[in-house]
Amino acid sequence: DNRSWTGLFQLLSLLLDDRPRTVIADELVQPLLAASARREMRTHADPRRAGAHVTRVFVLDDQEFVRSSLKEMLEADGEIHVVGEAGTVEDARSSIRLTRPDVAVLDVRLPDGDGVEVCRDLRSQHPEVQCVMLSAFADDEVVDRSILAGASGYVLKQLKHGNILNAVRLVARGEVLFDHSR
């Protein structure tokens, strides 16, 4: 590819140049950042569905098995890409900002905090991100707190393929789903 050779020659000419290293670094970094941004945009497109919208999802659950199972199930859909995951509130807060998901699937009970509070913080800082609360228990008080925090969905953690996948699809479209019946 001629662009690769051109880039290599530019790099060599910059390295042999007498200008200060910061100028050279700026000249090298800008094109790399632009290329990285283009690559990231292509990465999130599903090659099986040219032109289809891919929903970006972040998963927060303290159990690694649950996170990996959710990721596998959601990505098998082909229209969903799990852009990040975390096992703690602290990790989620820092990672969600960087991954810019469309939907965050948040476990309600975590060892270092509360998924409902993560939802409240997330919705106040990034109102475009929809939240689906995931719980092992049908708890009306937690459902009420989730609604007040700005969650768009609440599903039980029974890992039924249809429940969680449907919830992510619905809230990604701007709909609401609160299924907390046993």
BELHU-V216702 format. One record per pair of residues at least 12 apart in sequence whose C-alpha atoms are under 10 Angstrom apart, sorted by sequence separation. I is the first residue (numbers start at 1). J is the second residue. D is the distance in whole Angstrom. If there is no record, write none. Layout:
i:I j:J d:D
i:I j:J d:D
This chain:
i:44 j:56 d:8
i:59 j:71 d:8
i:70 j:82 d:9
i:71 j:83 d:9
i:83 j:95 d:10
i:84 j:96 d:7
i:92 j:104 d:10
i:106 j:118 d:8
i:119 j:131 d:6
i:142 j:154 d:9
i:143 j:155 d:10
i:155 j:167 d:7
i:167 j:179 d:9
i:11 j:24 d:9
i:14 j:27 d:9
i:58 j:71 d:9
i:71 j:84 d:9
i:83 j:96 d:9
i:106 j:119 d:8
i:118 j:131 d:9
i:119 j:132 d:9
i:133 j:146 d:7
i:154 j:167 d:8
i:14 j:28 d:9
i:57 j:71 d:9
i:71 j:85 d:9
i:84 j:98 d:9
i:85 j:99 d:9
i:92 j:106 d:9
i:104 j:118 d:10
i:105 j:119 d:9
i:119 j:133 d:8
i:132 j:146 d:9
i:133 j:147 d:10
i:153 j:167 d:7
i:163 j:177 d:10
i:83 j:98 d:10
i:84 j:99 d:6
i:104 j:119 d:8
i:116 j:131 d:9
i:131 j:146 d:9
i:152 j:167 d:9
i:153 j:168 d:8
i:11 j:27 d:9
i:83 j:99 d:6
i:84 j:100 d:9
i:115 j:131 d:10
i:116 j:132 d:10
i:131 j:147 d:10
i:138 j:154 d:10
i:152 j:168 d:10
i:163 j:179 d:9
i:10 j:27 d:10
i:11 j:28 d:8
i:57 j:74 d:9
i:67 j:84 d:10
i:68 j:85 d:9
i:82 j:99 d:10
i:83 j:100 d:8
i:84 j:101 d:8
i:89 j:106 d:10
i:115 j:132 d:10
i:116 j:133 d:7
i:138 j:155 d:9
i:139 j:156 d:10
i:153 j:170 d:9
i:10 j:28 d:9
i:57 j:75 d:9
i:67 j:85 d:7
i:83 j:101 d:7
i:89 j:107 d:10
i:104 j:122 d:9
i:115 j:133 d:7
i:116 j:134 d:10
i:131 j:149 d:9
i:132 j:150 d:10
i:133 j:151 d:7
i:137 j:155 d:9
i:138 j:156 d:7
i:152 j:170 d:9
i:153 j:171 d:7
i:55 j:74 d:10
i:56 j:75 d:10
i:67 j:86 d:8
i:82 j:101 d:8
i:83 j:102 d:10
i:85 j:104 d:9
i:87 j:106 d:10
i:88 j:107 d:10
i:115 j:134 d:9
i:131 j:150 d:7
i:132 j:151 d:6
i:133 j:152 d:8
i:134 j:153 d:8
i:135 j:154 d:8
i:136 j:155 d:9
i:137 j:156 d:7
i:138 j:157 d:10
i:152 j:171 d:6
i:55 j:75 d:10
i:67 j:87 d:8
i:81 j:101 d:9
i:84 j:104 d:9
i:85 j:105 d:9
i:86 j:106 d:10
i:87 j:107 d:9
i:89 j:109 d:10
i:115 j:135 d:10
i:130 j:150 d:8
i:131 j:151 d:5
i:132 j:152 d:6
i:133 j:153 d:6
i:134 j:154 d:6
i:135 j:155 d:6
i:136 j:156 d:5
i:137 j:157 d:8
i:151 j:171 d:9
i:152 j:172 d:9
i:7 j:28 d:10
i:64 j:85 d:9
i:66 j:87 d:10
i:81 j:102 d:10
i:82 j:103 d:9
i:83 j:104 d:10
i:85 j:106 d:10
i:89 j:110 d:7
i:129 j:150 d:10
i:130 j:151 d:7
i:131 j:152 d:6
i:132 j:153 d:4
i:133 j:154 d:5
i:134 j:155 d:5
i:135 j:156 d:5
i:136 j:157 d:5
i:137 j:158 d:10
i:64 j:86 d:9
i:80 j:102 d:10
i:82 j:104 d:10
i:88 j:110 d:7
i:89 j:111 d:8
i:90 j:112 d:8
i:129 j:151 d:10
i:130 j:152 d:6
i:131 j:153 d:6
i:132 j:154 d:6
i:133 j:155 d:6
i:134 j:156 d:6
i:135 j:157 d:5
i:136 j:158 d:7
i:152 j:174 d:8
i:153 j:175 d:9
i:154 j:176 d:9
i:155 j:177 d:8
i:156 j:178 d:9
i:55 j:78 d:9
i:56 j:79 d:9
i:57 j:80 d:7
i:58 j:81 d:9
i:59 j:82 d:7
i:62 j:85 d:10
i:63 j:86 d:9
i:64 j:87 d:7
i:80 j:103 d:10
i:87 j:110 d:8
i:88 j:111 d:7
i:89 j:112 d:6
i:90 j:113 d:9
i:92 j:115 d:10
i:127 j:150 d:9
i:129 j:152 d:10
i:130 j:153 d:8
i:131 j:154 d:9
i:132 j:155 d:7
i:133 j:156 d:8
i:134 j:157 d:6
i:135 j:158 d:9
i:136 j:159 d:10
i:152 j:175 d:7
i:153 j:176 d:6
i:154 j:177 d:6
i:155 j:178 d:6
i:156 j:179 d:7
i:157 j:180 d:10
i:7 j:31 d:10
i:54 j:78 d:8
i:55 j:79 d:6
i:56 j:80 d:6
i:57 j:81 d:6
i:58 j:82 d:6
i:59 j:83 d:8
i:60 j:84 d:9
i:61 j:85 d:8
i:62 j:86 d:7
i:63 j:87 d:7
i:87 j:111 d:9
i:88 j:112 d:6
i:89 j:113 d:6
i:102 j:126 d:10
i:108 j:132 d:10
i:109 j:133 d:10
i:133 j:157 d:9
i:134 j:158 d:9
i:152 j:176 d:5
i:153 j:177 d:5
i:154 j:178 d:5
i:155 j:179 d:5
i:156 j:180 d:6
i:158 j:182 d:10
i:53 j:78 d:10
i:54 j:79 d:5
i:55 j:80 d:5
i:56 j:81 d:5
i:57 j:82 d:5
i:58 j:83 d:6
i:59 j:84 d:6
i:60 j:85 d:6
i:61 j:86 d:7
i:62 j:87 d:4
i:63 j:88 d:10
i:87 j:112 d:9
i:88 j:113 d:8
i:89 j:114 d:7
i:93 j:118 d:7
i:97 j:122 d:9
i:101 j:126 d:10
i:103 j:128 d:9
i:104 j:129 d:7
i:105 j:130 d:9
i:106 j:131 d:7
i:107 j:132 d:9
i:108 j:133 d:6
i:109 j:134 d:9
i:120 j:145 d:9
i:124 j:149 d:9
i:134 j:159 d:10
i:151 j:176 d:9
i:152 j:177 d:6
i:153 j:178 d:5
i:154 j:179 d:6
i:155 j:180 d:6
i:156 j:181 d:8
i:52 j:78 d:10
i:53 j:79 d:7
i:54 j:80 d:5
i:55 j:81 d:6
i:56 j:82 d:6
i:57 j:83 d:6
i:58 j:84 d:5
i:59 j:85 d:5
i:60 j:86 d:5
i:61 j:87 d:5
i:62 j:88 d:6
i:88 j:114 d:9
i:89 j:115 d:7
i:92 j:118 d:8
i:93 j:119 d:10
i:96 j:122 d:8
i:100 j:126 d:9
i:102 j:128 d:7
i:103 j:129 d:5
i:104 j:130 d:6
i:105 j:131 d:6
i:106 j:132 d:6
i:107 j:133 d:6
i:108 j:134 d:6
i:109 j:135 d:7
i:116 j:142 d:8
i:120 j:146 d:8
i:123 j:149 d:8
i:124 j:150 d:9
i:151 j:177 d:9
i:152 j:178 d:8
i:153 j:179 d:8
i:154 j:180 d:7
i:155 j:181 d:9
i:156 j:182 d:8
i:52 j:79 d:7
i:53 j:80 d:9
i:54 j:81 d:7
i:55 j:82 d:8
i:56 j:83 d:6
i:57 j:84 d:7
i:58 j:85 d:6
i:59 j:86 d:6
i:60 j:87 d:6
i:61 j:88 d:7
i:62 j:89 d:9
i:88 j:115 d:9
i:101 j:128 d:9
i:102 j:129 d:5
i:103 j:130 d:5
i:104 j:131 d:5
i:105 j:132 d:5
i:106 j:133 d:5
i:107 j:134 d:5
i:108 j:135 d:5
i:109 j:136 d:9
i:116 j:143 d:9
i:119 j:146 d:8
i:120 j:147 d:10
i:122 j:149 d:9
i:123 j:150 d:6
i:151 j:178 d:9
i:153 j:180 d:10
i:54 j:82 d:10
i:55 j:83 d:9
i:56 j:84 d:9
i:57 j:85 d:9
i:58 j:86 d:8
i:59 j:87 d:9
i:60 j:88 d:7
i:61 j:89 d:9
i:89 j:117 d:9
i:90 j:118 d:9
i:93 j:121 d:9
i:97 j:125 d:9
i:100 j:128 d:10
i:101 j:129 d:6
i:102 j:130 d:6
i:103 j:131 d:6
i:104 j:132 d:6
i:105 j:133 d:6
i:106 j:134 d:6
i:107 j:135 d:6
i:108 j:136 d:8
i:109 j:137 d:10
i:117 j:145 d:9
i:119 j:147 d:10
i:120 j:148 d:8
i:121 j:149 d:8
i:122 j:150 d:9
i:123 j:151 d:8
i:49 j:78 d:8
i:60 j:89 d:8
i:89 j:118 d:7
i:93 j:122 d:8
i:97 j:126 d:9
i:100 j:129 d:8
i:101 j:130 d:9
i:102 j:131 d:9
i:103 j:132 d:7
i:104 j:133 d:8
i:105 j:134 d:7
i:106 j:135 d:9
i:107 j:136 d:9
i:108 j:137 d:9
i:116 j:145 d:7
i:117 j:146 d:9
i:119 j:148 d:10
i:120 j:149 d:4
i:121 j:150 d:9
i:122 j:151 d:10
i:48 j:78 d:8
i:49 j:79 d:8
i:92 j:122 d:10
i:96 j:126 d:10
i:101 j:131 d:10
i:116 j:146 d:6
i:119 j:149 d:6
i:120 j:150 d:6
i:134 j:164 d:8
i:47 j:78 d:9
i:48 j:79 d:9
i:60 j:91 d:9
i:61 j:92 d:9
i:115 j:146 d:9
i:116 j:147 d:9
i:118 j:149 d:9
i:119 j:150 d:7
i:120 j:151 d:8
i:133 j:164 d:10
i:147 j:178 d:9
i:46 j:78 d:7
i:60 j:92 d:7
i:116 j:148 d:9
i:117 j:149 d:7
i:119 j:151 d:7
i:132 j:164 d:9
i:146 j:178 d:10
i:45 j:78 d:10
i:46 j:79 d:7
i:59 j:92 d:8
i:60 j:93 d:10
i:96 j:129 d:10
i:109 j:142 d:10
i:116 j:149 d:7
i:119 j:152 d:10
i:45 j:79 d:9
i:46 j:80 d:9
i:58 j:92 d:9
i:108 j:142 d:8
i:115 j:149 d:10
i:116 j:150 d:9
i:133 j:167 d:10
i:44 j:79 d:10
i:45 j:80 d:10
i:46 j:81 d:9
i:70 j:105 d:9
i:108 j:143 d:10
i:116 j:151 d:8
i:132 j:167 d:7
i:143 j:178 d:8
i:44 j:80 d:9
i:45 j:81 d:9
i:60 j:96 d:10
i:131 j:167 d:10
i:132 j:168 d:7
i:143 j:179 d:9
i:44 j:81 d:7
i:58 j:95 d:9
i:59 j:96 d:9
i:131 j:168 d:9
i:143 j:180 d:8
i:43 j:81 d:10
i:44 j:82 d:10
i:58 j:96 d:7
i:67 j:105 d:10
i:108 j:146 d:9
i:130 j:168 d:9
i:132 j:170 d:10
i:44 j:83 d:9
i:57 j:96 d:10
i:132 j:171 d:8
i:67 j:107 d:10
i:131 j:171 d:8
i:132 j:172 d:10
i:140 j:180 d:8
i:58 j:99 d:8
i:66 j:107 d:10
i:130 j:171 d:6
i:131 j:172 d:9
i:138 j:179 d:9
i:139 j:180 d:7
i:140 j:181 d:10
i:57 j:99 d:9
i:58 j:100 d:8
i:59 j:101 d:10
i:129 j:171 d:10
i:130 j:172 d:7
i:138 j:180 d:5
i:139 j:181 d:9
i:56 j:99 d:9
i:57 j:100 d:9
i:58 j:101 d:6
i:129 j:172 d:9
i:130 j:173 d:9
i:137 j:180 d:8
i:138 j:181 d:6
i:56 j:100 d:8
i:57 j:101 d:5
i:58 j:102 d:8
i:59 j:103 d:9
i:60 j:104 d:8
i:61 j:105 d:8
i:62 j:106 d:10
i:63 j:107 d:10
i:128 j:172 d:10
i:130 j:174 d:8
i:132 j:176 d:9
i:136 j:180 d:10
i:137 j:181 d:9
i:138 j:182 d:6
i:56 j:101 d:5
i:57 j:102 d:6
i:58 j:103 d:6
i:59 j:104 d:6
i:60 j:105 d:6
i:61 j:106 d:7
i:62 j:107 d:8
i:106 j:151 d:10
i:130 j:175 d:10
i:131 j:176 d:10
i:132 j:177 d:8
i:133 j:178 d:9
i:135 j:180 d:9
i:137 j:182 d:8
i:55 j:101 d:8
i:56 j:102 d:5
i:57 j:103 d:5
i:58 j:104 d:5
i:59 j:105 d:5
i:60 j:106 d:5
i:61 j:107 d:5
i:62 j:108 d:10
i:105 j:151 d:10
i:108 j:154 d:9
i:128 j:174 d:10
i:130 j:176 d:10
i:132 j:178 d:9
i:134 j:180 d:10
i:55 j:102 d:6
i:56 j:103 d:6
i:57 j:104 d:6
i:58 j:105 d:6
i:59 j:106 d:6
i:60 j:107 d:6
i:61 j:108 d:8
i:62 j:109 d:8
i:63 j:110 d:9
i:104 j:151 d:10
i:107 j:154 d:10
i:54 j:102 d:9
i:55 j:103 d:7
i:56 j:104 d:9
i:57 j:105 d:7
i:58 j:106 d:8
i:59 j:107 d:8
i:60 j:108 d:9
i:61 j:109 d:8
i:62 j:110 d:6
i:105 j:153 d:9
i:106 j:154 d:9
i:107 j:155 d:10
i:61 j:110 d:7
i:62 j:111 d:7
i:103 j:152 d:10
i:105 j:154 d:9
i:107 j:156 d:10
i:108 j:157 d:10
i:60 j:110 d:9
i:61 j:111 d:10
i:62 j:112 d:9
i:105 j:155 d:10
i:107 j:157 d:9
i:61 j:115 d:9
i:60 j:115 d:8
i:60 j:118 d:10
i:105 j:164 d:9
i:105 j:167 d:9
i:105 j:168 d:8
i:104 j:168 d:9
i:103 j:168 d:7
i:102 j:168 d:10
i:103 j:169 d:9
i:104 j:171 d:10
i:103 j:171 d:7
i:104 j:172 d:10
i:102 j:171 d:9
i:103 j:172 d:6
i:102 j:172 d:7
i:58 j:129 d:10
i:102 j:173 d:10
i:57 j:129 d:9
i:56 j:129 d:10
i:57 j:130 d:10
i:58 j:131 d:9
i:59 j:132 d:10
i:60 j:133 d:10
i:61 j:134 d:9
i:57 j:131 d:10
i:60 j:134 d:9
i:61 j:135 d:10
i:59 j:134 d:10
i:80 j:165 d:9
i:73 j:159 d:9
i:73 j:160 d:10
i:74 j:161 d:9
i:73 j:161 d:7
i:77 j:165 d:8
i:80 j:168 d:9
i:70 j:159 d:8
i:73 j:162 d:10
i:80 j:169 d:9
i:69 j:159 d:8
i:74 j:164 d:8
i:75 j:165 d:10
i:79 j:169 d:9
i:66 j:157 d:9
i:70 j:161 d:9
i:73 j:164 d:9
i:74 j:165 d:6
i:73 j:165 d:8
i:74 j:166 d:10
i:66 j:159 d:8
i:70 j:164 d:8
i:74 j:168 d:9
i:70 j:165 d:9
i:74 j:169 d:10
i:57 j:168 d:8
i:56 j:168 d:10
i:55 j:168 d:9
i:55 j:169 d:8
i:57 j:172 d:9
i:56 j:172 d:9
i:55 j:172 d:7
i:55 j:173 d:10
